[in-house]
Amino acid sequence: MEKEKVESQKKCPECGSTKLVRDYERAELVCASCGYIIHDKIMDMGPEWRAFDQEQRERRGRVGAPMTLSVDYAEPVIIERDGQVQVVEIGKFVDEVIERSGARRMKNVEIAEVSGYRTVAFDKDLRIGFRPISHVVRHEVVEDLYEIELETGRKIRVTGAHSLFTVRKNEVCPIRVDSIKKGEFIVVPRYLPTLESSDRPNLLEKFASLPEEPKLEFMQAHVSGDGCICVMDEENPGWQPAGQIHTVSANGALGNDIMFLYPQQGALAGYREGKIPAHEIRSTGQFIGESRLTGTRVTDPDVAKDLGFIEGVAEHRRKAAIEDTVPAPQEYKKFWGPRTRKRISRELAISIAKKVGDEKLLALAESPLAFLRVRKITKVKPTSRYAYDLSVPGCENFVAGLGGVFAHNTIHDKGLSTMIDWRDRDSHGKDLTPKRRAQIYRLRKWQRRIRVSDATERNLAFALSEIDRMASHLNLPRNVREAAALIYRKAVEERLIRGRSIEGVAAAALYAACRESKVPRTLDEIAEVSRVSKKEIGRSYRFIARELLIHLRPTSPIDYIPRFGSDLGLSGAVQSKAIELLKEATKKGLTSGRGPTGVAAAAIYIASVLCGERRTQRDVADVARVTEVTVRNRYKELCEKLGLDVEL
């Protein structure tokens, strides 16, 4: 799908130019006229025939790209084969495949090809379905293992270098486990795909393969025997009564299977567990040892009604169920008033997306994904000496963990630039022959692979790709990226990374490069696209600036004028007037001790009024990322000190 999109791209969506360049060094499709990155990750990073010429092709051997691991042995995954669906431990599944088929070893990683198996994953269009598994992977656990618990009780155990999925700027994107913070949104399946038929299903082990009607009957019977249905009136008489479905079991595997069965019926269930202390039954004298009690809970009364557990509930206004919400896009907070919201309903999100033309938000709100916040993060001990992963081509994710969480299986990053040029030309500038071009392609690919061979190079590979990712989100020019890469390399050479997160130092390097290149971005903007907090970026920036002797003057408000003016659609005359006002204000010391963005916002607001291209204070404040109060205060100061008479 992605390859077809890249091949069919003929024009730059930004400037309309047809001069497009495939940059195979950075795996990007770039416009040669304006520098806009149209597509990224276009390089085929999958298995490759290890052959550089015809002679080697005759003796070729299949190889693959190493992956970033990993998931704990005991984490359940959904596996489908020949119409049968099972929920199995990932370690058990991978071990059986490796023992049966064998595996090739790449350093400490064992990789085995597999066919005929599918698992649940989402694609580029956020559609969930069963996708084929191409490889299984395992390696010894050499780093910390974390248990991520979400607000409905869902859990997953993964290594710190592994990634789950979160939402940034209304897009689903990976987030490293060791950088996840409490309260972060994590992506989980709202619905799970079903298979319409099944041959001789085993109800106890493969009930997920049953058609819809038997599955619903099984759930109703299970709730009748080991659960209950509760309908309670809300305190507010205007709210809809709460209807809940509870199940309880001493069998943890059964509880997990029920958790996977609910999404196939369109329900998002919560999970809970507790311990039953050891006790003696008085009537019989029988001693019962300590055991664990597990349970599931569905709290949406509409879902309980749709599943046939309750007859019906009054159709009054009620709070949106957690699965019917998406992370609140703060850039559109004016649509829901002064209240602080972490979530908004999907209906409101769709309405906002259509009003402002935000296709990303619309896709997110209409997707079969749910978004749960992190409740607790705990370091835990692994249940096996190995950690495991599945490779799902075209998706690079799969559902794992208690209740189901999307885990990201990342192919190892090739972020370092290479000495083999991406242009398929010889030293005289002539085009290479097709045979030579294919040979250079393979040499280029393997040259990238062998360069990332030790810890320092892996550090640089990850950091430079992270800088590129953030710079692309912020629409920064290439010279800023190169300046940030240079600062980060210096930090690596001076051994300043030890004890600090790579993402934090990379973000700090990009912030420093922006200020150095007079293309300023605020710490808030950098923090929005990075995977670390604003506080950590600021701390890392101060540290590397001190150690690398980077002396930067305070950012001038004038540097923000071109960007603010462009975002507000103002003419060059307005921007020139704003710059003129700021120069005069600087001479009189009015910019000292004040935030440059606030002063720049006030200047451009005054200039827009004076030049007859009026913009509201709210519009200016939104673009500058300051409050309307700040714009008003700075505006009053400038008007008073500069003797301006501005009619509002």
N, C-alpha and C positions, 0 to 999 in steps of 0.2 A: 504493500500500500504506500509506504513512505517513499520507496524507490520510484514508483510510478509518479508521485507528486513532483519529485525532483526532476525526473526526466521530462515531464510535461511543462515545467516552468520555463517560459520563454521571455518574460518581461519582469523587470523589477517592480514590485507593488508600491515602492516608495516614490521613484522618479520616472518610471516607465521606460527606462533604458533597456535595450536588448543585449547589452554587453555584459554577460554573466560569466563569472569565472568559478570553476570548481577547484577550490583550495583543498587538495588532498592532504596537506600537512595538518590542517586544523579540522578537516572533515566538514567543510562549510561550502555552501553555494553563495557567492558574494557578488554584489553589483560592482562592476569596475568603475562606474561613473560616480556614484555617491557613497560607496563603501557599505551599504546596508547588507546585513547578513540575512539572507532569505530563508535558508535551511541550514541546520547544523546536524551533526552526527550522520552525515551521508556516507561515510566510509563503511564498507562491509567489514565489521570487526569479528565476524564469525570464523569458523574453521577455514583454513586456506591450504591449498596444495603447496607443499614446500618444494618448489621447482623454479629455478631461475632461467633455465634454457631447455632446449629439446632433449639433450642428453640426460639431464636430471629429471625431466618429466617422465622419461621411460622408467626411472627408478623412484618415482615419487612416493611420498608417505604423507598420510593425513595428520594434520596438527591442529591445535586450537588455541584460542586466546585464554590466558589465565583469568580467573574471576575473583571478585571480592566476595568473601564468604562472611557470615554463615549463620545457620539456624541450629538450635540445640537439638540433640537426638530425639527427645521425647515430644517435640512439637508436632501436632497433628496436621496433615495436609490432605487435600481431596484428590484422589487419583481415580481416573476412569479408564477402563480397558474393555473392549468388546461389549459395550453397553452396560457394564457393571461399574457401579461407583462405590468406592470404599473410603472411609476416613481412617488413615493409618499414620503411624509415627514416621516422620521423614527419615530418621536414622535407620529404622527397620527396612523401609522401602529401598533406600540407596544401598545399604549393605547387601541386600539380596540381589540387586542388579549387578553390583560389582563382583560378588562371589560367583554369579551365574555367567556373566559375560566377560569378566576381566576388565582391567582399566589400565590406561597408560599413566605414567607418573611424570609430572613436571615439577621438579624440586620436591616439595613436601605436599603437593596437591595430586590427588587421584581423580582422573576424569574418565567416565565411561559413556559411550554412546548408547542411546536407548531409542526404541521405536515402538509404536503401538500404544503408548501411554499418553494421556492428556490430563491437564490440571486446570483449575479455574484461574483466569487472569483477565485483566482489562487491556484494551488496545489503545491506540493513539486517539481514537474518537470516544474513549471512556466507555466502551461497550464491554460488558462482562460476558464471558463464554468459556467453554472448554477449549483449551489451546494445546497443541502437541508439545511434548517435552523432548528436546533433542539430546541433552546430556544431563547426567547427575554427577555431583562433585562432593568430595569429602576431604578434609585435612585435619590435622591435629589442632586442638584448641590451644592457642598461645597468647590469648588476650582476655580481657575481662568480659564476662557474660552479664547481660542486663535483662531483667524482667520488666517489661513495659505493661502497666495495667491501665486500662481505659475506664471511662466513667460508668459504663454498663457492666463492668466486670470482665470484659474480654482481656486476654493476656497473651503475650508472645515473648519468648526468650531468644535473644539474638546477641551476637557479638557487637562490640562498640563500633567496629568499622563497617558493619552492615547498615543498610538504609531501609527506612520505612517511607511512607508518603505523607506529605502535608499539603497545605494550600498556600501559595504565595501569589499575590496579584491576580487572584481568581483563576490560577492554574494549578493543576496537580503536579507536584515536583518531589523528588527524593529529598530526604533529610537524614543525615547520619545519626545513628542511635546515640552515640556519645555526645551529641550536641542537642538532643531533645530536652526540652524543659517542661516542667509541670504546667499544665494548662494548654500546651500545644495541641493543635488539631491533628489527628491521625486519620487516614483514609481507610475505611473498611467497606465490605460489600453490603449494600442495602438489600439487594436481592441476589440469589444464587441461581444459576441456570439449572434446568431439569432435563431429564431424558424421558422421552414419551413412552418408551417400552423397555422391557427387560426380559431376558430369558432365565427362567428358574431362579428368581431372586431369593437370597437368603435374608429373611426379614430382620434377623438380629444384626447382621454385619453389613448388609447392602440395601437397607430399606430406602436409601436416598435415590435408588434407581427405579423405584416404583412409580407408576402413573399417579396423577394428582389425587384421584379419589381415594385409593387405598392409603396413601400417605396421610391424608386428612383424617381418615377413620382411625388410623393408628394413633395419631396425636390426640384425638378426642378420647380414645380409650385409655391412653396413658395418663391424661389429665384426670380422668374419672377415677383411675386406680391409685395414682401416686401424686395427685395434685389437688388443686381447688380453684374455683372461680370466685372472685370477689368484686362486688359492685358497691361503691361508696359515693355518697353525695359530697360535692365540693362545699367548702365553707361559703364561697360566694354563690348565691342562688342563681346568678346569671351564667355560671360556668356549667359545662357538660359534666355529668357524673363520671367518676373514674371507674373504669372496668379493667380488672387485672386477671391474668392467667398465671398461676403458679404451678410448678412441678418440683418434686423433691425426689432424690435418689441417693443411695449410698454408693452407687456405681458411677465413678467419675467419667468413665468412657461413655456410658449411656447419656449422662448429662451433656457431654460435649456433642454427641451425635444429635441430640434434640436441638442444641444451639445451631447446628448446621442445617437442620431440617426446617426450622422456622423461616429463614430467609427464602427458601424455595417456595414458601407460601406467601411471600411478600411481607413478612413480619420481622422486625428487629428486636431480638430478645436480649434481656440482660442476664448476667450470670452471677451467682453468689455461692459461697462455700463456707463451711464451718466445721468445727470438730465436735464430736460426741465423746465425752469422757468415758473411760472404762467404768462399767457398773455391773451390778449383779441383779438378776431378775428374782424378786422375792418369792414368787409363787413356785418357781422351779429350782431355784438355787443356781441357775446357769450363769456363768461369768462371761460377759461380753467385753472384749478388748476395745481400746480406743479406735474410733473409725472416723472417716471424713464424710460429711453430708454435703451434697451438691444440689443446686437448684437453678431453675430458669424462671424468668419473669417477663411477661409482655404487659406493658402498661397502657397501650393505646386502645381505648374502648372501641374505636371504629374497626381496628384490626380484629379484636375479639369478636365483634359482630360479624365481620366478613368470614371469619373462620368457623362460624356457627356455634361458638361457645356460649353466647348470650343472645337473647331474643332481639334486643335493640335498646338504644339509649336515647334520651331526649336530645334533639339536635339544637343545643344551645352553643354559644360561643365557648371556646376552650383554648387552652394553651396548645401551641403546635407540638406534636410529638417530636422527639429528638431526631427521628429519621426523616422528618419533613422539614428540616432546617439545613442551612448552609452557613459557613463562616461569614460573618457580616463584613462586606467590603467597606472599609472605613472611608474611602474616598467618596462614597455616596451617602454619608451619614445624614445629609440634609433631607433625605427622603423619609427618615423616621424620627425626625425632631431631636430634641435635646437629650433624650435618654441614651445612656451608654449601653450598647448591645454587643455581645460577642457572637450572637447568632441572629439570623432573620429567617422567616419562613421561605420556603421555595417559591410560593406564590408571589411574595413581595420581591424576591430576587429576580424572578422572571419579568415582573412588571418593570422593575428598574432597568434591567438589561435591555428591554425593548425600547424604553424611553430614551436611553443614552446610546443605544447601538453597541453595547458591549457583548460581543459574541462569546467571549471566554466565560463571562458570568452566566450567560444563557445556557451554554453547554454544561457548566457545572451544576446549575439548578435542575436541569432536565436529565442529568446522568443517574444511573442506578447505583451511585456511590453514597455512602453515609460518612459523617465526619464527627468523630468522638474525641473529646479532650482527654489528655493524659492525667490520670489521677495520681499515679505513684510510679517512681522509677527506683528499682532495687538491684544492687549487684548480687548475683547468685552464683552458685557452683554448677558447673555443667554436669549433666547426667551421663556423659560418655566422654571418652578421650577425644572424640571427633566432633567437628561441626560440619553441617551439610548445606547443600544448595541444589536447586533445580534450574536448568537453563530453558527458557521458553522463548524461542526466536520471535522477533517482532513485537514482543510485549515486555520481556525482561522483568516480569513480576509474577507472583503467585500468591494464593491465599494460604496462610499458615497460622498456627497458634490456636489457643482456646477460643472458640466462637468465630474465628476467622478475621485475620488482619492482612492487608496487602503488604507483602515483603518484596523488596527490590533486589533482584540479582544483577549487580552492576558488572559489566565487562570492564576489565582493568583499563584505566585511563591512559591514553597516549598523548597527554597534553604537551609534551616537550616538542619544540620545533626540531626540524631535521636539517641536515646539511645537503640532502638530495632535493633539488629544487622541484617544485610542483609543476613547473612548465615542462611539457614533453618536447623539449628542444635540445639540440646538441650545443657544443661550445660556439658554433658559428651561427646559432640562431635558427637553424633549419629544423623542421618538424621531424620527429623520429618515425621510423617505419612501424607498422602495427606490431611486428614481432618484437622489436626493440622496446616499444612502449609497454608491452605486457611484461617484459623482463624487468624494466625499470620500476614498474608498479610493484612487483613482488620484492625487488630489492629495497624499495622505499618502505614497504610495509615491515619487512624484517629488520631493517635498520632501526626503525622506531622501537621494535620489540626488544632488540638486544641492548639498546641504550638504557632502557629502564631496568637496570639490573641490581642496583643496591639501594639502601635505605634513602640516601640523599637524593638520588635520581627519582625514586618513587615519590618522595616529598615534593620535589619540583614538579613532577608530572601532575600530581593532584592540585598543587597550589596554582600553577599557571593556568590549568583548565578552569579552576574556580575563579581566577581573575578574569578570564575571558567570558565566563558565564555572567558574572556580575556586570562587567563592562557592556555586554550586549543588552542586558536588561535596562541599563542606564543610558544606552545610546551614546557611549563614549567613543571618540575617535581612536584610531590605531596608535597614535603617538602616546596617548595616555596609557594604553595597555602596555606598551613597551617600557614606558617609564616605571610603571608599577612592577613589571616583571624584573626590571633592573634593581629596584629597591629590595624586592623579595630575595633575589639572588645574593645581594650583599648581606642581607640578614642571615641567610643560610651559611655563607662563607664565614661570618663572624660568630656562628653557633648561637644565634639569638632565638632560635625556634624552640630549643629544648625547654620543656615545661610549659609551653604555650600551645594553644590549638593552631593548627595550620590555617583554618578558616579565619581565625581572628587576626593573625598576622597578615594574611593575604588581603583581607578587607582594609586593614590599616595601611598597607602599602598602596592600595588603590586610592584611598582617601588622600594620602600624601601626594600621590602622583597628580590627582585632580587639582589640588591646591598649587602644586609646582607648575602645572601646565596652564594655570589660569582658566580652568574649566571646572569651577567649583561645584561640588555636591556636598550637601550637609551630611552630618553623621546619621541623621534619621533616614535619609535616602539610602545611604550605604547599608544601614542595618536592615532596611526593608527587603533588600535583595540578597543579603548575606544569610548565613546560617548561625550567626552568633548575635549576642545582644549589643546594643549601642554602648553600654558600659564597657564591655570587653574590647570593643573596637577602639574606643577612646584610650583605654589603658594600654593596649598594644601599640597604638600610634605614639603615645607619649614616650613609651619605652624605646621603640626603634628610632624615633627622632633624636632622643638623647644619645643613644649608643652609636648611631651612624652619623652624628653631627649634622642632622638635617635642620637647617635654620630657615623657616618659612615665615614671611611677613603675614600679619593677620589678613584674612580674605577681605578684599574691597567690595563694597556693595555694587560698584560699577560692573564687576565681573558677572553679576547675576542678571543684569538688565537685558542682554540679548535673549537669554533663555525665557525669562518671564514674559518679555514682549512677544516672543514667538508663540508661547503657549496661550497668550491672551489674544493673539491675532491682531496685534497693534502694528502700525506702520513704522517705518524708519524714522520719521519725523518725531513721533512720540518717544521713541527710544533715545534719540539724540537729545531731546528736551530733558528726559529723565537723567541722562548722564551729565548734562549741563548743571542741573539742580544739585546733583550729588557732588560734583567738583566744588561748587560754591559752598555746600554744606561742610565738606571736608576742610576747606580753608578756615571755616569758622569753628571747627572742632565739634561739629554736631554729630559726627559718626563715631566718636570715641566712646568706648564703653557700652555700645549698643550692638545688638545682633545685626550683622550685615543684611540678612534676609528681610528683617523687619523694615530697615531703613530703605532698602531697594524697593520693597513693596510699596511703601508710602510715596517714594519719588515717582514710581511709574503710575501710581494712582493719580497723583497731582498732575503729571504730564498728560495723562489721558483726558482729564477734565479740561485742561488748558487748551489742548489741541482738538477738542471736539470729538474725541473717540472714547467717550465715557465708559468706564467699566465699574461695576459695583464693588464695594469693599469686600464683600463675600467672595466674589470671583477672584480678586487679587489675592486675598488671604489663602484661598484654596490652592492657587498656583504656587505661592511662596511658602506654603506649609506653616503659616503662622496664624494666630487668631485675629479676628476682626478688631478686637480691642487693641492689639499691638499696632495694626495698621492705622487705627484712629489716633492713638497716642503719638506715633511718629509723624503722622500727617499734621497734627496740630503743632508739634514742635517746629517742623520745617516751615510751615506757613507763618508762624509767629516770628521766628528768628530771621527768616529770609525776606520778611515783609511781603508775602504773597497774599493776594486777594482772590480767593478761589470761590466761585459761586457754585453751591451744591444744589 
